[in-house]
Amino acid sequence: MKRSVQLLLVVAGFTAAAAVPARAQIPQIQYQAEDALSGFPDDIHLGEAAGVARNSDGDIFVYTRTGNPTLTLGMSRYVTHGGSRIFQFDSDGEFEREIGQETYGTLYAQQLRVDPDDNVWTVDQFSGQVIKYDPDGRIVMVMSRKPETLRVPQRPPPDPPRAGTGTEGESFQGPTDVAWDSQGNFYVADGIRNARIAKYEPTGKWIMNWGTRGTGPGEFDVIQGIQIDAQDNIYVADYGNRRIQVFDAQGTFRRAMSGFGAPMAICITPPPNQVMYVSNSNPPDNLDVGGEIYKMELDGTIIGRFGTAGKQIGQFGTVNAIDCREENELLVGELGNWRVQRVTLQPM
């Protein structure tokens, strides 16, 4: 039985100006918000919505921290699986199916993206794997290998921290995002315990790394997201340094932009007129600060912002994913509020 959810209409700006008084001059974007997944089955509950994206038909995919991790004794070691699930909904938010059930690498959802060919890619932080599913939901590529043992909580970074470039190839240490350039090459943000961007051919063959831990150009402190524009400029959400760094396809630093808090979720709209959405996401230990989402030109000029921290529809709690396939109709995945909101912006 499908469960209908009453949708609540919210107009933006009601407290956002007070949230960041020093930036009160930034235009407030008017918007409406509703629960995007109104057709969720009664017997399935959404957990932390780590990744959300739409395909070319408008179908919605959600990678959520839903379920219980399972530890199974194998021939010579314990095998962990479960803990996160991949759900598919139609464009109206009606549940259609689950894909990747009991997949070995679905431990702790970090991000989900849909590539130009409608393949679904999941990024999992604890398994350290990036998995590609074809449009039918079958696994067609697995990047990296899950560690033999899994330490929870994760071992803290070394002191002093290592360079962060990791090893050549695909030994990920906390991947966070994936993106594609115009040639079909893909880039993985290996950004939690490493501090690098890794570039691969469409076949999965490693090409190069760049990045190290630090605060200078080309250095990172927790990479939360990555996006690529139509000119193959690469935008990296350098969360710990409260900035976005921009590189060319060879990893050459071009510029940095800031003024929008600590960027966690990042999304660039399709061409020809591309803009970027960036969330100043609440830190997990304080859901009452930040929370707003910025709309920006690709040169870093802020067009406007909307939203504030909170638990009601139209407010946000640790936004980890934004789908902006349509410029003025976004899907926003929240870790703090365990939901996906459909946000409709009024053109400025």
N, C-alpha and C positions, 0 to 999 in steps of 0.2 A: 504494500500500500504506500502510495506516495503522499507525502505530507506537505501541505501548503503552508507557507510562512507569510504572515502579514507584513507588507512592505511599508517602511516608514520613510517619508519624504523629509529631507533635511536641506536647508539653505545654508550656504557656507558663511564663514566669517564671524559667527556669533561670539567666539572668544579668541580667534586667532590673532587679532591685533594685540591683545593683552599678553599672548604667549611669548612674543618676541618684540618688546616695545622698541628696541633699537632699530628694528627693521619695519616699523609701522608704515613706511612710505611704499613698501612693496604692494602692488595691487592685489586685492583679494579677489579670487576667482569664485564666482557664484556656481553652485553645483547642487545636484540631487544625488542621493545615495540609497541603495536598497540591497537586501540580501541577494547575492547573485545565484545562489544554489537553492532555490525554493523547492526543487523536486527531490530532495535527498531522501532515501528510504528510511523508514522508521528504525530499522535494525542496524544501521551504520551511522556512526558519529564522526564528524570531522574533528581532527586534532589540529595541531599547529600547522597552518597553511603555509608551508615553506616555499612552494613554487606553484605558479599558475600561468597558463598560456593558452592561446587559441590557435587553431589551425585555419586553413584558408576557407573552410566551410563554417567557421564560427564556433565549432565544437570547443568546449572548455576542458582542459586537463589540469588536474590538481595533484601535486605530490605533497602528501600530508603525513605528519608524524602521528599516525593512527595505528593502534594495534600494540601487541606485546612482543618484544624480542624473545626469540627462542634459542636455547643453547642445546645443541645435539652432540652427543659423543660419537665421533667418527672412529676410523681405524686407529689413528694415532694422535688425534687432537679433537678439541671441541670446535664445532661449527656453529656460528651465530647467523640467524636470519630473522626476518620479520622486523616489526617496529615501525615501518612506514609503508604506505600504500599509494597506488596511482589510480585515480578515479577519472572517468570520462563522463561529461554531461553534454547535452545538446546546447544550442546557442541560447535557449531560454532558461537554462539551468536545471533541466530535467535529467535525472540520473540515467545513464545508458549502460555502463559496464565498468568493471575493474580490469586493468591489465597488469601483467607482471606479478601475479599472485605468488607469494612465497619465493620471490627472486632472491638469490643468494646475497645480492649487494644492496638490498633495501633495508638499511638499518636505521639511519637517521637522516631524513630528508633535508636537503639544503637548498635545491633549486630545481626548476623544470623549465625547459625551453622547447619550442617547436621550430624546426629549421625551415628553409624555403620550400623544401620538398615534402613538408608535413610529417617528417619523422619526429618522434618525441624523444627528447634527451633528458635523462635524470642525472642530477649531481648529488652524491651522497657523501656526507662529511665523515661518518665513522668508518664506512667500508673503504673510503678513499677511492671510489670508483665513479666513472662517468659511463652511463649505459645508454645506447641508442636503440630505440624501438621503431620498427617500420610502421606505416599507417594502419596496418592490421594488428599491431600490438605484439609482434614477434621481435625478439632480441636479434639484432644484426651486428652489433659491435659492442665490445666491452673494453674500456680503457682502464688500465692499472689493475692491480691484484690486491684483494683484501688481505690485510696482515694475518699472519698465522695465529696471533692472539690479539685480543682487543682490550685495551686498558680503559676502564671507566672509573673516575674521570680521566681524561687524557693527560699524559705526562706533560708537565709544563715545559716551555721552550728552554733550551740551554742558556746558561748565564756565564759569559756573555753569549748572546744569540749567534747562531751560525749565519753564514752569508745569506742563506735563504733561497739559493738558486736550485737546490735539490740535485738530483741526478739527471743525466741525459736520459730522455725517454719519457716514461709515463708512470713513475713511482710517485703518486700523489700523496701529499701529507695534509689532508684537509682541504679538498677542492671545494670551490664555492659557486662557480658559474662557467658557462660555455657560450661561445659566439662564433659566427661564420663571416668570412670575407666574401668578396664578389667572385673569387676563384674557387670557392668551396672549401678552402682551408679552414680549419677550426682552431680555436684558441681556448685553453682551459686556464681559468684563474685558480692557481694552486696557492690559496691565500691565507690559510689559518696557521699551520705550523711551518709552511714554507712561505716565501714572499716572492713568487715568480709568476710570469705568464709563460705558458708552454704552447708552442705553435706546432700544428700537425697538418700533413697532407690529408685530402679527403679520405684516403685509404686507412688513415690512422698512423701512418709513419711519422715519427718525430722529425721536426725540422730544426727547432731552436728554442732556447729559453732566453728570457731577460728578466732582470729585477734582482733586488737584494733588500735586506731589511735596513730601514733607516728613514730619514726625513728629507733627503735631498731629491733632486730630479731623478726619476727612474728607480727610486727606492720606495718601499711600501711598509705599512704597518697595518696588517689585516686587510686583505683584498676581499670585498664583499660582492662585487659585481663587475661585469664586463659587457660592453656593447660596441658595435661597429657600425659606422655610417656608410652611406652610399659611395663615398670616396675612399673607403677602407681605412679611415682614421679609427683608432681603437681607444675607447674611453674606459678607464679603469677607476672604479670606486674605491679609493684609498681611505677606508673607514677610519682607521686609527689616526691618520694625519688630517682628517676632516677636509678632504679635497678630492677632486677628480683629476687624474692625469691623462693626457692625450698623447698617443704615439702613432707613428706610421706602422705599416705592416711588417717592417723589419725591426721594430722595437726601438726606433729612434725617438727620443723625447721631443715633443713639440711645444706643449704648454701645460699649465695647470690652472684650475679654476676652483674657487671656493666661495663662501658666503651663504651656504645653504645647510650649515650644520654638519653632522656626520652622515655621509651618504651610505645607505645600506642597499635599498632597492634602486635600480636604474633601468630605464627603458627609453629607446629611441624609436620614433614612429617611422613607418615606411616612407620612401621617397614619393613624390619629388620634394615636398616642402617638409623637411624633417625638423622635429623639435625633440627635446629630451625631458623626461620626468625623473625627478630625484626625490627620494624620501629622506627627511631628517628623522630617522626612526628612533623611537624610544629605546634606551638601553634596557636590557632584560631586567635589571634590578631597580628600575624606576620608570613605571609606565605612565607617570603623571607629567612628564616633561617632553618637549619636542612634539613629534607626531605629524607635523605638517608635511605636505608634498609640494615641491616646486616644479613649475613649468618653465623651461629655459630654451633659449636659442643654443645652437651647438657651439657658439663662441663663448658661452658662459653667461650671456646677458639674461637676467631673470625677467621673465614675462609676468609672472604672478605666482601666487601660492594659494593653497586651500587646505582646510582641515586643522585639527588640533588633537591633542592626546585625549583619550577617553574610551569608554566602553559602549556608548550608544551608536546606533547606525549613523553614519556620517562623521564619526570620530574614529581614530586609529590607534592601534596598540601594536607596536613593533612590526611595521610593514617590512616584509622580506621580499615581496615580489610585486611587480607591476606589469600587466600586459597592456600595451598601448597600440595594438594593431589598428585601432581606430583612434584618431587624435583626441576626440572629445568624448569617447566612451571607454573608460578604463576598467580593468579588473584589478583589484587590490587584495593581495593575500597577506593576512596578519598572523603572526606568531602569538601575540599576546591575547588576542580575542578569539582565536580558533574559528576563523571565518574568511569568506571571500566576499567583498563588496563590489557591486557594479556602480561606478561613479560616472555620472553624466555631467560634463562641464558646459557652462554657457559660453559661447564664443565671445572673446573680448574685442 
